Structure formats: structure tokens, C-alpha cells
Amino acid sequence: MAVNKVLSSFSEAVADIRDGASIMLGGFGGSGGMPSSLIVALRDLGARDLTIISNTAGLPGFGAKAGEEATNMSILFENRQVSKAIATFPVPRSASVDTPFQKRLRAGEVELEVVPQGTFVERIRAGGAGIPAFYTPTGLGTPLAEGKEHREFDGRHYLLEHALRADYALIRAHTSDAWGNLTYKGTSRTFNPTMATAADVTIAEVDEIVELGNLNPESVVTQGIYVDRIVSRETRS
């Protein structure tokens, strides 16, 4: 029997996230692909000692429309809820911008693991596929190779990278049905679909929820088997 996975509030969707949880946060750079309402709900929940796995560690204003303020994981660093960030682009390009993450990092309140972007998404894909680790040449000869196993294949050296999984994935999609089948739009197509497969609990923030049967199967990117909870952005609590 099919289960209706739609919840009535963002606060209900994140209510069981506890201190010490690991959380994947979808989104590429700008606010369009980020689950901003779920991030606000997580801030309001107050869970601490979190490990955040995301492309960035919060880039204030990036991707916001004129006159609007982008909501991203910066608010979690402002609220001192994060103890570790795993990211590919943790700080802005401009030295004049000082983010909440940078302030926490300088204060020694948060640990940072930098991962090359391609390696980052492949580690998540591996986690979703049940692959514990893989070899890649990316990062050889850089500080990112320190402490990692090296191995030679056909005369070329590679680094061993371990898969990434999380307790929760908070993702952003465009459209969903009650079963959790998801379609995406724009930059939400980047990391969100991969993260959806690599968490124990996947929570989707969507622009629209449609009736069962109204999604073109050819347009579904994430199948409902990967999604546990759905909240519409029309819900603001």
C-alpha cells in the first residue's frame, strides 16, 4: 500500500534531528537549489554538534534576487550549531566578505574538510550505491592527499577516497507527488538528486505537490523509494 509522505510543516519534517547528526544540504551556489525553509526549521530546532555536508558553507547574498536576502546554511553557523563542515567551496572569493562560517573556523569552533567538487559528488554517489570507497587521481600532490592511501594502477597513482553518507539529507526539488517522486528545475538538479540516495532519512522541500499520476515518468529524476518526507514551500511553518 502506498504511503502519503507529505507533512504539514517544515518544523515537523526536521523534528527528530538530534545533536550530533550528520546532514547533507542540497544546493549548488545560489539560493535556487537550496532547501532554505528546511534550513530555517533546523535553525529553529536548535540541534547542535552537527556535521554539515554541502557544496558551500554559506555564501551570503550569492544567488539572491535584487532586494532579497538569500537564506542558506550561514544561519546554522551563526547559531553555533555546526561542529564540522565538509564542503568544496567553503569561503567566498572576495577577502572582503567575512562569513559566519569563517568566524567560527578562526575561533576554532568548527572543523573543515575540503573536498574537490568532482570527488565530493562521487563520494556521495558511492555512498548511495553501497560502494565503500574508490580511487581517484584528483588531489595528488596537494595538501588534500595528506594521510590518504595511495595506490598505483597501470603506472598512474591514485588516492583512496571514502564514500559519504549522512543521517539526513535536506534537499530541494521542483515538483513531487505524495509518494515522493521528484522533478528538478535549474540548479536544484546539481547535488540534490545524488544526496537523496545517500542518507538514512531524505526530506524534500518542493515548490509544488501534484496528484498521483500527474508526473511524466520520463521527467522523474529521484524515485520516491529514496524520499521519506515532503513539505511544500507553500507551507511556511
Secondary structure, 3 states (H helix, E strand, C coil): CCCCCECCCHHHHCCCCCCCCEEEECCCCCHHHCCHHHHHHHHHHCCCCEEEEECECCCCCCCCCCCCCCCCCHHHHHCCCEEEEEECECCCCCCCCCCHHHHHHHCCCCEEEECCHHHHHHHHHHHHHCCCEEEECCCCCCHHHCCCCEEEECCEEEEEEECCCEEEEEEEEEEECCCCCEECCHHHHCCHHHHHCCEEEEEEEEEEECCCCCCCHHHCCECHHHCCEEEECCCCC
